[in-house]
Amino acid sequence: MKKLDKLAKAKTPHEKRQIAHDELAKVKPRTFKHDNIDVEIVSVGHEGELLKVIARAWRNGVELPVDNPLFYKNAPVLVPDGTFETVADPETGKQRQQSNFAENPQEALRQIVMETIKVTAWLP
């Protein structure tokens, strides 16, 4: 999160969102496979305050319906890094494990696009 922290220092929420969307638009490569689904991110840009993504997807060579364009407001740039910290639940005082996050725009974009495709294409 170091890069975006430096870029977003003393910025308004709108400016911070714009910085995050700019970082997501730079993501390369734009093809990936997840859960036996091939995904191609055709384009990433802005439309007003929203991140605009055009994507295509295939399962076993058959193109899936994608409700393009995909729009995101406050798109994440942080993803769980696989490590955890122990914290006390403020309501109960019980200890619990909480995920740590790392700045990874490429993986964050992949995750939100994949989740959207699963929902809009009615995939299990």
C-alpha positions as CSV (number, residue, x, y, z in Angstrom):
1,M,0.0,0.0,0.0
2,K,3.1,2.2,0.0
3,K,2.7,3.5,-3.5
4,L,-0.9,4.6,-3.2
5,D,-0.4,6.0,0.3
6,K,2.2,8.3,-1.1
7,L,0.1,9.3,-4.1
8,A,-3.1,9.8,-2.0
9,K,-1.6,11.8,0.9
10,A,-3.6,14.9,1.7
11,K,-6.1,14.2,-1.1
12,T,-9.9,14.4,-1.1
13,P,-11.9,11.1,-1.2
14,H,-12.7,11.8,-4.9
15,E,-9.0,12.3,-5.7
16,K,-8.1,9.1,-3.8
17,R,-10.7,7.1,-5.8
18,Q,-9.3,8.6,-9.0
19,I,-5.8,7.6,-8.1
20,A,-6.9,4.0,-7.4
21,H,-8.8,3.8,-10.6
22,D,-5.8,5.1,-12.5
23,E,-3.6,2.4,-11.0
24,L,-6.2,-0.3,-12.0
25,A,-6.3,1.0,-15.5
26,K,-2.6,0.4,-15.9
27,V,-2.9,-3.4,-15.1
28,K,-1.2,-5.7,-17.6
29,P,-1.5,-8.5,-18.7
30,R,-5.2,-8.5,-19.2
31,T,-5.9,-12.2,-19.8
32,F,-6.2,-14.8,-17.0
33,K,-7.8,-18.1,-16.1
34,H,-9.7,-18.7,-12.9
35,D,-12.1,-21.5,-11.9
36,N,-11.9,-23.0,-15.4
37,I,-13.0,-19.6,-16.9
38,D,-10.8,-17.7,-19.4
39,V,-11.1,-14.0,-19.0
40,E,-9.9,-11.2,-21.3
41,I,-10.1,-7.6,-20.0
42,V,-10.5,-5.7,-23.2
43,S,-10.3,-2.2,-21.8
44,V,-10.2,-0.3,-18.6
45,G,-10.9,3.4,-18.3
46,H,-13.0,6.0,-16.5
47,E,-16.6,7.3,-17.0
48,G,-17.1,10.1,-14.6
49,E,-16.2,8.8,-11.1
50,L,-16.6,5.2,-12.1
51,L,-14.1,2.6,-13.3
52,K,-15.3,1.2,-16.6
53,V,-14.2,-2.3,-17.7
54,I,-15.0,-4.2,-20.8
55,A,-14.4,-7.9,-20.5
56,R,-15.0,-11.2,-22.3
57,A,-15.2,-14.7,-20.8
58,W,-15.2,-18.3,-22.0
59,R,-15.8,-21.6,-20.3
60,N,-14.6,-24.7,-22.3
61,G,-14.4,-22.6,-25.5
62,V,-18.0,-21.3,-25.2
63,E,-18.3,-17.5,-24.7
64,L,-20.2,-16.5,-21.6
65,P,-22.6,-13.6,-21.5
66,V,-20.9,-10.6,-19.9
67,D,-23.1,-7.5,-19.1
68,N,-20.6,-5.0,-20.6
69,P,-19.6,-2.4,-19.7
70,L,-18.8,-3.2,-16.0
71,F,-18.8,-0.2,-13.7
72,Y,-17.2,0.0,-10.3
73,K,-17.2,2.8,-7.7
74,N,-14.5,2.6,-5.1
75,A,-12.9,-0.4,-6.8
76,P,-10.4,-2.0,-4.4
77,V,-6.7,-2.1,-4.9
78,L,-6.0,-4.2,-1.8
79,V,-6.2,-8.0,-1.6
80,P,-5.6,-10.4,1.3
81,D,-1.9,-11.3,1.3
82,G,-2.4,-14.7,3.0
83,T,-1.2,-13.6,6.4
84,F,-3.2,-12.9,9.5
85,E,-3.0,-11.0,12.7
86,T,-4.8,-11.8,16.0
87,V,-7.1,-9.0,17.2
88,A,-9.6,-8.7,20.0
89,D,-13.2,-8.4,18.9
90,P,-14.3,-4.9,20.3
91,E,-17.8,-6.2,21.3
92,T,-16.9,-9.5,22.9
93,G,-13.2,-9.2,23.7
94,K,-12.6,-12.6,22.1
95,Q,-9.5,-13.1,20.0
96,R,-10.0,-13.7,16.3
97,Q,-7.9,-13.9,13.2
98,Q,-8.0,-11.0,10.7
99,S,-6.6,-11.0,7.2
100,N,-3.7,-8.6,6.3
101,F,-4.0,-6.9,3.0
102,A,-1.4,-5.8,0.4
103,E,-1.6,-3.4,-2.5
104,N,-2.0,-5.4,-5.7
105,P,-4.0,-3.6,-8.3
106,Q,-3.6,-6.5,-10.8
107,E,-5.1,-9.1,-8.5
108,A,-7.7,-6.7,-7.2
109,L,-9.0,-6.0,-10.7
110,R,-9.0,-9.7,-11.6
111,Q,-11.0,-10.5,-8.5
112,I,-13.7,-7.9,-9.0
113,V,-14.1,-8.7,-12.7
114,M,-14.2,-12.5,-12.0
115,E,-16.8,-12.0,-9.3
116,T,-18.9,-9.8,-11.6
117,I,-18.7,-12.3,-14.4
118,K,-19.8,-15.1,-12.0
119,V,-22.8,-13.2,-10.9
120,T,-23.9,-11.8,-14.2
121,A,-23.4,-15.0,-16.2
122,W,-25.2,-17.0,-13.5
123,L,-22.2,-19.2,-12.7
124,P,-21.9,-21.4,-9.6
